[in-house]
């Protein structure tokens, strides 16, 4: 599957989570140690956060502000918001 066939980044993440669930999606340093998140874990966190946001009343089309340092959670919040619509 080439890049041109993906509708958006979420479709690509889902594809990777299905095809290579245990491969490393991202790495980050925390307290001097390098940690990683797999593709399946990344999608699980995105989906779980999108559901939690919906349960708290955030609806598709609502605006969501993120105030954070650059870190994996920022990306997860951004993608969960995108998943909600």
N, C-alpha and C positions, 0 to 999 in steps of 0.2 A: 504494500500500500504506500503510495507516494504522498508527500506532503499536500499536494494539490487536491487529494481526495478527501481530506479531513474538513468537516464543516467548521470546527473550532477546536481550541486547545482541550476542552473537556472530552471531546470525542477521541482525541489522541490519547489522553490519559486513560480513558476507559479501555481503549484498544491495548495499550501497554499493560494495564492491570490484568487483562484477560490472557494476553499472550506471554508476558514475562512478569508474572506477579511478584517474584522474589528479587528481581533485578533492582538495582539502586536507582531511585528517581532523583534524589537530592541528598547532598551531604552538608553538614553544618558543624561548626565548632561550638562546644558548650563546656565551660569550665576546663579548657585546655584539652579536651578530648574530641575527636572527630566522631560524629554520629551520622547515621543515615536513615532515610525513610524509603521503603520499597514502593513500587508502583501500586501494589494492592493496598498497602497501608495509606498511601497518599489519597487514593480515591475513597477509601473507607472514611478517612477523616473529613474529606470534603463533603461527602454525602451525609455523614452524621451531623456536621455543623449546619448544613443547609436545612436539614429536618429540624434541628433545635431552633434555628432562626425562625422558621415557619411556625413552630409551636409557640414562639414568643410574640407572634403577631406580625412579623415582617412578611410582606406579600410581594409577589412579582411586580416589578416596576418601582418599588420603594428605593430610596437612596440609602446607601450604607456608607458611613465614613470609617476609615481605618486610620488610627493614630498609633503608630508602632515603629520601632526600629526595623531595619531590614532583617528578617528572620523567617523561618519556614511558616510560622503561624500567619504571617502577613499574607503569604501566597495562598494558604489554605482558606483564609477568610475571603480573599478576593475571588477565588474560584468557587467557593460555596455561594457567594452572592451571584456570581455568573450563572451557576447551576439553577438558582431560584428563578432567574429571568429578569 
